[in-house]
Amino acid sequence: MSTAAELSPPPVAPSPAAANGPGSKDYTRANFQNLQGQAAAQGGDLNLDVLLDVAVTISMEVGRARLPIRNLLQLNQGSVVELERATGEPLDVYVNGTLIAHGEVVVVNDKFGIRLTDVISPAERIRKLK
C-alpha cells in the first residue's frame, strides 16, 4: 500500500532560464522514478497475457505487377493482369506488413485458406527490420 508521501512528486530543480533575467521562460525539469527492478520486486516475470488479445492484420500476397497509369486506366471487367510471381510459387504471409511465412492456397469448407510451408525465424525477421 502506498502512502501519500510515496506518491508525491520528487522535488524539481529551478530552471537555468530563471537566472537569465526578465523575459526568459521559466521551466522546471521533470524527474521520474526509476521503474527498473519493479518487475523483479513483484515476482520477476512480466505478464504478457494482455498482448494475447491484441488484433493483428494477416494478409497473403499472391503476386505483384507494375503497370503504367495508361494501362491501368484501360482495365475493365475480364482484363487479366500478369503477376511477377510464377505459378506454383508459395504465397507470402504478412502480419502487420512484416513477412513472417510462405504458404500455399488450400480450400477449407468452401473457403480459401493457406497452409504454411515455411515460417521465417524470429531472428531473421528482426534482422530484416534493421
C-alpha positions, 0 to 999 in steps of 0.5 A: 500500500502506498502512502501519500508521501510515496506518491508525491512528486520528487522535488524539481530543480529551478530552471537555468532560464530563471537566472537569465533575467526578465523575459526568459521562460521559466521551466522546471525539469521533470524527474521520474522514478526509476521503474527498473527492478519493479518487475523483479520486486513483484515476482520477476516475470512480466505478464504478457497475457494482455498482448494475447488479445491484441488484433493483428492484420494477416494478409497473403500476397499472391503476386505483384505487377507494375503497370503504367497509369495508361494501362491501368486506366484501360482495365475493365471487367475480364482484363487479366493482369500478369503477376511477377510471381510464377505459378506454383510459387508459395504465397507470402504471409504478412502480419502487420506488413512484416513477412513472417511465412510462405504458404500455399492456397488450400480450400477449407469448407468452401473457403480459401485458406493457406497452409504454411510451408515455411515460417521465417525465424524470429531472428531473421525477421528482426534482422530484416527490420534493421 
